[in-house]
């Protein structure tokens, strides 16, 4: 049931999304007997990791998988595979890049919703927590002065939810 994620070919910006799509696929198909096996899940994931920049990694992990026994068919084995995938294929500078983008993020009127979505995505990618006084300050910093004036005239806001309203 459902559609498998697209082939992963080494694009670091898509590594976490690839694993998220796999997880959703496995959750959707949790009643399929063969997909209850974590070793089968890893084998399926390896069939979707293709291309010249990832083939050696996939080959090494296929060799690793072939050495597994039925006793290794457990959630921890899947987690180990997923962690190795993420540590190899995730952009190690993504959080810093998100912080840099937050510094320059500005709302363009009237695209309030787009600004909020971009801001929340970058906050998450930067490793910050939404709703802290610092994140609210960053949110306010990106607003146009006309919007800031409206916020300053409103009753005191102390939470992120109050600020965005």
C-alpha positions as CSV (number, residue, x, y, z in Angstrom):
1,X,0.0,0.0,0.0
2,X,1.3,3.5,-0.7
3,X,4.2,4.5,-2.8
4,X,7.9,3.9,-2.0
5,X,10.1,7.0,-1.8
6,X,12.1,8.0,-4.8
7,X,15.6,6.6,-5.2
8,X,18.2,8.2,-3.0
9,X,21.3,9.2,-5.0
10,X,23.4,11.1,-2.5
11,X,21.6,14.5,-2.4
12,X,22.3,15.5,1.2
13,X,19.3,17.8,1.3
14,X,17.0,14.8,0.8
15,X,18.5,12.3,3.2
16,X,16.2,12.9,6.1
17,X,13.2,13.2,3.9
18,X,14.1,9.8,2.3
19,X,14.2,8.1,5.7
20,X,11.0,9.9,6.8
21,X,9.2,8.6,3.6
22,X,10.5,5.1,4.3
23,X,9.2,5.2,7.9
24,X,5.8,6.4,6.7
25,X,5.8,3.6,4.1
26,X,6.6,1.0,6.8
27,X,4.0,2.4,9.1
28,X,1.4,2.3,6.4
29,X,2.3,-1.3,5.6
30,X,2.8,-2.5,9.2
31,X,0.4,-5.4,8.7
32,X,2.4,-6.8,5.7
33,X,4.2,-9.8,7.2
34,X,7.4,-9.4,5.3
35,X,7.7,-5.7,6.2
36,X,7.6,-6.6,9.9
37,X,11.2,-7.8,9.5
38,X,13.7,-5.0,10.2
39,X,16.2,-6.9,8.1
40,X,13.8,-6.8,5.1
41,X,13.2,-3.1,5.7
42,X,17.0,-2.5,5.5
43,X,17.2,-4.6,2.3
44,X,14.4,-2.6,0.8
45,X,16.0,0.7,1.8
46,X,19.3,-0.5,0.2
47,X,17.5,-1.2,-3.1
48,X,16.4,2.5,-3.2
49,X,20.0,3.8,-2.5
50,X,21.5,3.9,-6.0
51,X,24.0,5.8,-8.0
52,X,27.7,6.2,-8.4
53,X,28.1,8.3,-5.3
54,X,26.3,5.9,-2.9
55,X,27.0,2.5,-4.5
56,X,30.0,1.7,-2.3
57,X,28.2,2.6,0.9
58,X,25.2,0.5,-0.2
59,X,27.5,-2.4,-1.1
60,X,29.2,-2.3,2.3
61,X,25.8,-2.3,4.0
62,X,24.5,-5.1,1.9
63,X,27.6,-7.1,3.0
64,X,26.8,-6.1,6.6
65,X,23.2,-7.1,6.2
66,X,24.1,-10.6,4.8
67,X,26.1,-11.3,8.0
68,X,23.0,-10.8,10.1
69,X,21.2,-13.6,11.8
70,X,17.5,-13.9,12.8
71,X,18.5,-12.8,16.2
72,X,19.6,-9.4,14.7
73,X,16.1,-8.8,13.3
74,X,15.2,-6.1,15.8
75,X,14.4,-2.4,16.0
76,X,17.9,-1.6,17.2
77,X,19.4,-3.0,13.9
78,X,17.1,-0.7,11.9
79,X,18.1,2.3,14.1
80,X,21.8,1.5,13.7
81,X,21.3,1.4,9.9
82,X,19.3,4.6,9.9
83,X,21.9,6.4,12.1
84,X,24.7,5.3,9.8
85,X,22.8,6.5,6.8
86,X,22.1,9.9,8.4
87,X,25.7,10.4,9.6
88,X,27.0,9.6,6.2
89,X,24.5,11.5,4.0
90,X,23.3,14.4,6.0
91,X,24.7,17.8,5.4
92,X,26.8,18.5,8.5
93,X,26.5,22.3,7.9
94,X,22.7,22.3,7.6
95,X,22.1,23.8,11.0
96,X,24.6,26.6,10.4
97,X,23.2,27.3,7.0
98,X,19.7,27.5,8.6
99,X,21.0,30.0,11.2
100,X,22.5,32.1,8.4
101,X,19.2,32.1,6.5
102,X,17.4,33.1,9.7
103,X,19.6,36.1,10.0
104,X,18.5,37.3,6.6
105,X,14.9,36.2,6.6
106,X,12.5,39.0,6.0
107,X,8.7,38.9,5.5
108,X,7.6,40.3,2.1
109,X,4.1,41.8,2.4
110,X,1.5,40.2,2.0
111,X,3.1,36.8,2.3
112,X,2.7,36.4,6.1
113,X,1.9,32.6,5.9
114,X,5.0,32.0,3.7
115,X,7.2,33.9,6.2
116,X,5.8,31.9,9.1
117,X,6.4,28.5,7.3
118,X,9.9,29.5,6.3
119,X,10.7,30.8,9.8
120,X,9.4,27.7,11.6
121,X,11.3,25.4,9.1
122,X,14.5,27.3,9.6
123,X,14.1,27.4,13.4
124,X,13.7,23.6,13.4
125,X,16.7,23.1,11.0
126,X,18.9,25.4,13.1
127,X,18.2,23.3,16.2
128,X,16.4,26.1,18.0
129,X,13.2,25.8,19.9
130,X,10.1,27.6,18.7
131,X,8.6,29.8,21.4
132,X,11.7,30.8,23.3
133,X,12.2,34.5,23.9
134,X,15.2,34.3,21.4
135,X,13.1,32.7,18.7
136,X,10.3,35.3,19.1
137,X,12.9,38.0,18.8
138,X,14.2,36.4,15.6
139,X,10.7,36.3,14.3
140,X,10.0,39.9,15.1
141,X,13.4,41.0,13.5
142,X,12.2,39.7,10.1
143,X,8.9,41.6,10.1
144,X,8.4,44.8,8.1
145,X,8.4,48.0,10.2
146,X,4.7,48.5,9.4
147,X,3.8,45.2,10.9
148,X,6.1,45.7,13.9
149,X,4.2,49.0,14.7
150,X,1.0,47.0,14.8
151,X,2.5,44.4,17.2
152,X,4.0,47.1,19.4
153,X,0.5,48.8,19.7
154,X,-1.1,45.5,20.7
155,X,-1.3,44.3,24.3
156,X,1.9,42.8,25.5
157,X,2.6,39.5,23.8
158,X,4.7,36.9,25.6
159,X,4.3,33.7,23.6
160,X,5.0,32.9,19.9
161,X,1.3,32.1,19.3
162,X,0.3,35.5,20.6
163,X,3.0,37.2,18.5
164,X,1.9,35.5,15.2
165,X,-1.8,36.4,15.9
